[in-house]
């Protein structure tokens, strides 16, 4: 059963390849949605997929790519938007 999550990641997550790493991980897991940088220095993600895929994606977000220093991750369920792919926005 597909679910939708919002994920907000705080720490050193901009300028370290986080968005493109997340996109690559999403493609590997079959997760759809989008990611974008926020003005406050965090990244915001909306992700949709099967429960196990979303759990794996969330675990990746808690670590990020090698240059990232994740300090906090907030997440929760959101209604499905039926995204067709995973993309990087602004």
BELBEL-V811476 format. One record per pair of residues at least 24 apart in sequence whose C-alpha atoms are under 6 Angstrom apart, sorted by sequence separation. I is the first residue (numbers start at 1). J is the second residue. If there is no record, write none. Layout:
i/j
I/J
I/J
//
This chain:
i/j
29/53
10/42
9/42
9/43
8/43
8/44
7/44
7/45
6/45
6/46
5/46
5/47
4/47
4/48
3/48
3/49
2/49
18/65
2/50
1/50
33/83
16/67
32/83
16/68
34/86
36/88
32/85
33/86
34/87
35/88
36/89
32/86
34/88
35/89
36/90
13/68
12/68
12/69
11/69
11/70
10/70
11/71
10/71
10/72
9/73
8/73
8/74
7/74
7/75
6/75
6/76
5/76
5/77
4/77
5/78
4/78
4/79
4/80
//
